[in-house]
Structure formats: C-alpha cells, structure tokens
Amino acid sequence: MSSRHLVLIGLMAAGKSVVGRQLAARHNLPYVDTDQLVVEEHGPIPEIFARHSERFFREAEARAVAGALDSPVRSVISLGGGAVLDTGTQQLLKHATVVFLDTDLATVLPRISRTANRPLLAGDPALRWSALAEARRPIYESLADIVIDTRGLAIADVVERITAALDEGEN
C-alpha cells in the first residue's frame, strides 16, 4: 500500500467520518476528521457560522486540512464537504490518494433531515443539499483518484471497495 495519506471527500452526510474510522481501523492507520479538529479549536460548527462567518470557518478548515496533510504519519483523513473549495487545499490533495464518496439525495435525506447542526442546509435541507451537490460534484470528481458510489452500500462494503481499489492501484 502507498505511503500517501488517504483522504475522503464528498458531500455532507455522505458517510466520510464513519467510513474513515472503519477504513483506518481496517488498515491500522490513524484517523483524522478535519471538521473535528476545527470544533476542538473553535467550538461547534453552527456556532462558528453564527458567531463569526462561513469565511472564518473555511479559513480554520483550510488550516486544519493543511496540518493533517503535513503529518509525516500516513493517515486516513476525512474532509468536511466544502473543504475542497479552497484552492490551497486542492493543491495539497495532489500529494494524497483522494477517495470521493459519491451518493445521492435519497441516500442522505434521512441523515440530513434528523439533524439541525448543518448551517449550509438551513431552511430546506433537501433543496440546499441538491444545490451543493450540483455545484461541488465536478470539483470532487476532478480531485478524486478513486470514486466509490455508496448508494445502497453498507459501510463495510464501502470500506471493501476502497481497499480493493487501493490494492488494484498498486498492481
């Protein structure tokens, strides 16, 4: 297996955190969630948006991603859905193996409907998620080394598909 970090990208509620934790455990690697790093330093994300701004959050997020990618210890790193919007982050991702967890509204709707802690989905979560998907999908696709369609898959199956794609990439 490569020595590059494994970075999971995708829309919010795509399963990056839960897949990331299981993928890290499967490969005996440390796991880093960049949203969690931001929360540990600045507090809950909805409060960051309310107290500061989305821009403040994005800057903190970019620093967290850069720090995680700068670690010499190979890790599985889950990025927040919008982290890929930063051009500096996009450049840093060229030095990692990037896995795009692709999904659709039907898959994430139960997840986004039961939580109020996603500031970018305020109002009409389904409509807002769909708009973000349309705007961001081309960015995710352009950055991805591996694309996994997670629709209808259990977490263990997603981890297996990523592992198989990583193994295939080495041959």
LUMNUPA-587378 format. One record per atom (N, C-alpha, C): x, y, z. Coordinates in steps of 0.02 Angstrom, whole numbers, plus 50000, padded with zeros to 5 digits. Atoms other than C-alpha are relative to their C-alpha. Example, Ala and Ser with C-alpha at 12.3 -4.5 7.8 and 13.67 -1.06 7.14 Angstrom:
BEGIN
500454994150000/506154977550390/500455006050000/499584994149997/506844994750357/499615005550037/
***
This chain:
BEGIN
500424994150000/500005000050000/500445006250000/499634993750007/500605017649960/500135003350067/499854996449938/501355029150091/499625006650003/500384993850001/500195043450042/499404999750047/500614999649960/498805049350155/499404997949957/500645001550033/497065042650111/499515005350022/500444994549984/495865057250102/499314998749971/500695001150021/493975055250095/499675006849990/500364993950015/492985069050010/499294998149978/500685001050022/491155070949967/499535004850035/500504995549971/489575080050011/499864998450073/500185001349930/488975081950189/499504994350003/500425005949987/488145066250256/500134994249953/499835005550045/488995055250126/500304994050037/499725005549961/489755044750265/500755000250009/499274999549998/491545051150262/500284998350069/499735001249932/491775050550451/499954992750020/500085007049980/491065033250482/500414995349956/499585004050045/491915025950328/500745001150018/499304998449984/493535034750375/500244996250062/499815003549939/493555027450550/500104992549986/499955007250014/493235009750485/500584998449952/499455001050047/494475011550342/500675000450038/499394999349960/495815017450464/500124993850043/499945006049958/495465002850581/500204994049957/499865005650044/495504990650436/500744999849979/499314999650024/497224996750381/500495001950055/499574998549942/497895000150556/500355006849992/499744993250010/498115018750520/499645004850047/500354994949962/497735034150623/499435003149959/500574996850033/496095042950584/499965007350021/500064992949987/495895061850570/499375002649966/500594996850028/494255071150546/500135007550006/499824992949997/494645089150497/499455004350029/500544996249967/492925095350550/500084999650076/499905000849928/493295088250723/500585004350024/499434995849981/494965097350726/499775007350008/500264993249997/494055113750691/499575000950062/500444999749941/492755110050825/500415000350064/499585000149940/494105106150953/500335006850013/499664993649992/494935122950920/499515005850007/500444994150004/493435134350889/499294999050026/500685001349977/491865125850955/499564997249945/500455003150048/490335118550868/499935004149935/500024996750065/490205122350682/499415004949993/500544995050005/488465130450692/500165006450038/499824994049962/489145142250825/500545004049964/499484996550039/490665146450717/499665004149946/500354996450053/489505151150574/499625005950029/500424994749970/488365161350689/500435005550031/499594995249963/489735169850791/500495003649955/499484997250044/491005172650653/499725000749929/500255000050069/490565168050474/500214993549967/499775005950038/490705154350345/500735001049980/499304998750021/492315162650286/500494998250056/499575001749943/493075161250460/500074992450006/499995007349996/492585142850464/500434997149945/499615002750057/493325139650290/500755001050011/499294998749987/494975147650342/500264995250053/499805004849948/495055137050500/500034993049972/500025006650032/494585121750398/500624998949956/499415000650044/495975125050271/500634998950040/499425001049956/497245126350412/500004993050029/500055006849973/496615110050488/500194994849948/499845004750054/496725101050321/500765000149986/499284999450014/498485107750288/500404996750055/499655003149945/499035102250461/499964992449997/500095007250004/498315084850440/500424997149943/499625002550058/499115082750268/500755000850009/499294998849988/500775089150334/500314994650046/499755005149955/500915074750458/500424994949962/499605005150032/502305062550416/499724993050009/500305006549986/501225048450483/499414998949953/500545001550047/500145040750347/499354999050038/500645000149965/498325042950399/499424999749951/500634999250036/496535041650341/499715006650025/500234993349983/495865059450336/499335001349967/500664998150026/494035064450317/499955007549998/500084992850008/493735081850249/499265001850004/500684997350003/492185092250275/499805000949927/500254999750069/491095093450121/500265005849959/499794994150037/491655110950074/500745001350001/499284998849995/493505109250113/500345000349932/499695000250067/493885105849930/499905006449961/500114993650034/493295123349883/500625004450004/499404996049990/494945130449945/500544997849950/499515001850052/496235131249805/500654997450030/499405002649967/497665128449927/499904992750019/500155006949983/496825112649988/500014995649937/499995003850063/496575107049808/500724998349980/499305001350017/498445108749779/500314994850046/499735004849951/498875099149938/499754992949986/500295006650012/497725084949888/500354996249943/499625003350053/498845081349738/500524995250028/499495004249968/500035073249862/499704994650044/500365005149962/498725061549936/499614995649952/500475004250038/497625047349875/499305002150021/500654996949986/495905055349863/499444995349978/500575004350012/494325044949877/499365004150006/500644996450001/492675053049828/499444995150015/500595004149983/491185045149916/499405003349968/500564997250038/489815048649790/499354997150027/500655002349976/488005047449842/499465004349968/500564996150027/486285054549805/499555002350057/500444997149950/484925064049896/499594994750036/500405005349968/483875048449928/500384996550055/499585003449950/485325040650023/500115004450061/499834995749943/485725055750131/499405003350033/500584996549973/483975062650158/499824998050071/500145001749930/483645052550316/500515003050049/499464997449956/485315058650387/499945007650008/500024992749995/485105077050345/499345002650028/500664997949975/483275077650396/499974999750076/500065000949928/483605072250575/500515004250040/499524996049965/484955084950618/499935007349981/500054992850012/484925103750636/500685003450005/499354997049990/486795106250653/500405000949936/499664998950064/487195109050469/499785006749973/500214993250019/487145127850438/499865001049926/500104999050072/487265126350249/499364996749975/500625003150020/485665116050246/499395003250033/500554996649966/484605128350345/499435001649951/500584998750042/482855130750278/499734993649971/500235006050035/482545116850153/500614995549988/499395004150005/483905103550182/500064996349933/499965003950063/483455093150027/500195004549942/499864995350054/483465108149910/500725002650005/499334997349990/485065115249985/500534994649985/499525005350013/485955098349980/500064998849925/499995001250073/485465095849798/500395005549963/499644994550032/486125113049751/500754999450013/499295001049984/487775109549841/500284994249958/499785005850040/487885092649752/500145002149928/499914997950069/487665100649583/500625004449992/499434995450005/488965114049618/500674996550014/499375002949977/490265103049703/500214993649966/499835006550029/490175086249613/500585000549949/499434999750048/491315092049469/500685001050035/499374999049962/492625097649597/500224993550030/499835006549970/492555081149690/500284995349947/499795004650054/492695071449527/500705001849974/499354998050027/494185081749468/500574998550048/499485001249950/495135078849630/500104992650016/500005007049977/494745060349653/500464995549960/499635005550030/495935046249620/499554993849995/500475005649996/494545033949667/499315002950013/500704998049988/492655036449656/499624993750021/500415005649975/491535025049759/499285002450004/500714998549996/489665025649730/499734996250061/500195003049936/489005022449906/499254998350004/500725001249998/487155021249860/499844992750012/500235006849984/486385005949941/500524995650031/499475004249972/488025000050016/500055000950076/499844999749929/488374995750198/500705002950007/499354997049988/489875004450275/500564994949986/499485005150011/490874988150273/500124998949925/499935000950072/490534986450086/500385005949968/499644994150025/491155004250054/500754999250016/499315001049980/492745000350151/500334994649956/499735005450044/492974984250049/500145002749930/499894997350068/492774993649884/500595004749998/499424995549998/494035006849936/500644995850004/499425004449993/495254993249991/500174996549935/499885003350065/495034983949827/500295004949949/499754995050048/495314999949727/500725001950017/499314998549980/496885003749828/500474994349979/499605005850018/497534986049801/500104999749924/499975000250073/497134987049615/500485005349973/499574994550021/498055003649600/500754998550009/499305001849988/499664995449661/500264995049949/499785005250047/499694982149526/500125002849932/
***
